[in-house]
Amino acid sequence: MNAPTDVSMKTDEVLRVELEVFRRQHRDLDEAISALEERGTADQLTIRRLKKQKLILKDKIALIEDRLTPDIIA
């Protein structure tokens, strides 16, 4: 998560690897949040922080996907 956010200087191969890593982290956070909420004793501040991290990852994923998807004008 400490990777630079400037995707313009990275190769497509590096972006694909980062995309997979970010997707995995996003999925792991989703599972952690679900597990904490199911227990019912979870700290709301912790859940809020995890959800914020998840949103940051979602934005990074969208940015990389936009960079990797070619612009096609139909």
CYANA upper distance limits for C-alpha pairs under 8 A (distance plus 0.5 A):
  5 THR  CA     60 LYS  CA      8.14
  6 ASP  CA     10 LYS  CA      8.33
  7 VAL  CA     15 LEU  CA      7.94
  7 VAL  CA     63 LEU  CA      8.50
  7 VAL  CA     64 ILE  CA      7.47
  7 VAL  CA     67 ARG  CA      8.01
  8 SER  CA     67 ARG  CA      8.49
 10 LYS  CA     14 VAL  CA      6.77
 10 LYS  CA     15 LEU  CA      7.07
 11 THR  CA     15 LEU  CA      6.79
 12 ASP  CA     16 ARG  CA      6.61
 12 ASP  CA     68 LEU  CA      7.23
 13 GLU  CA     17 VAL  CA      6.92
 14 VAL  CA     18 GLU  CA      6.70
 15 LEU  CA     19 LEU  CA      6.42
 15 LEU  CA     64 ILE  CA      6.98
 15 LEU  CA     68 LEU  CA      8.25
 16 ARG  CA     20 GLU  CA      6.81
 17 VAL  CA     21 VAL  CA      6.82
 18 GLU  CA     22 PHE  CA      6.53
 19 LEU  CA     23 ARG  CA      6.57
 19 LEU  CA     61 ILE  CA      6.48
 19 LEU  CA     64 ILE  CA      7.13
 19 LEU  CA     65 GLU  CA      8.21
 20 GLU  CA     24 ARG  CA      6.67
 21 VAL  CA     25 GLN  CA      6.72
 22 PHE  CA     26 HIS  CA      6.52
 22 PHE  CA     57 LEU  CA      6.67
 22 PHE  CA     60 LYS  CA      8.13
 22 PHE  CA     61 ILE  CA      7.04
 23 ARG  CA     27 ARG  CA      6.66
 23 ARG  CA     57 LEU  CA      8.24
 23 ARG  CA     61 ILE  CA      7.55
 24 ARG  CA     28 ASP  CA      6.63
 25 GLN  CA     29 LEU  CA      6.62
 25 GLN  CA     57 LEU  CA      8.27
 26 HIS  CA     30 ASP  CA      6.71
 26 HIS  CA     54 LYS  CA      6.11
 26 HIS  CA     57 LEU  CA      6.72
 26 HIS  CA     58 LYS  CA      7.69
 27 ARG  CA     31 GLU  CA      6.80
 28 ASP  CA     32 ALA  CA      6.66
 29 LEU  CA     33 ILE  CA      6.55
 29 LEU  CA     50 LEU  CA      7.08
 29 LEU  CA     51 LYS  CA      8.21
 29 LEU  CA     53 GLN  CA      8.50
 29 LEU  CA     54 LYS  CA      6.85
 30 ASP  CA     34 SER  CA      6.68
 30 ASP  CA     54 LYS  CA      7.91
 31 GLU  CA     35 ALA  CA      6.62
 32 ALA  CA     36 LEU  CA      6.67
 33 ILE  CA     37 GLU  CA      6.62
 33 ILE  CA     47 ILE  CA      6.70
 33 ILE  CA     50 LEU  CA      7.40
 33 ILE  CA     51 LYS  CA      7.99
 34 SER  CA     38 GLU  CA      6.58
 35 ALA  CA     39 ARG  CA      6.91
 36 LEU  CA     40 GLY  CA      7.31
 36 LEU  CA     41 THR  CA      7.91
 36 LEU  CA     42 ALA  CA      5.80
 36 LEU  CA     47 ILE  CA      7.96
 37 GLU  CA     41 THR  CA      8.08
 37 GLU  CA     42 ALA  CA      6.71
 37 GLU  CA     47 ILE  CA      8.48
 42 ALA  CA     46 THR  CA      8.05
 42 ALA  CA     47 ILE  CA      7.83
 43 ASP  CA     47 ILE  CA      6.99
 44 GLN  CA     48 ARG  CA      6.58
 45 LEU  CA     49 ARG  CA      6.71
 46 THR  CA     50 LEU  CA      6.72
 47 ILE  CA     51 LYS  CA      6.64
 48 ARG  CA     52 LYS  CA      6.69
 49 ARG  CA     53 GLN  CA      6.79
 50 LEU  CA     54 LYS  CA      6.66
 51 LYS  CA     55 LEU  CA      6.75
 52 LYS  CA     56 ILE  CA      6.81
 53 GLN  CA     57 LEU  CA      6.77
 54 LYS  CA     58 LYS  CA      6.67
 55 LEU  CA     59 ASP  CA      6.78
 56 ILE  CA     60 LYS  CA      6.86
 57 LEU  CA     61 ILE  CA      6.57
 58 LYS  CA     62 ALA  CA      6.70
 59 ASP  CA     63 LEU  CA      6.67
 60 LYS  CA     64 ILE  CA      6.75
 61 ILE  CA     65 GLU  CA      6.57
 62 ALA  CA     66 ASP  CA      6.59
 63 LEU  CA     67 ARG  CA      6.85
 64 ILE  CA     68 LEU  CA      6.67
 65 GLU  CA     69 THR  CA      6.47
 66 ASP  CA     70 PRO  CA      8.39
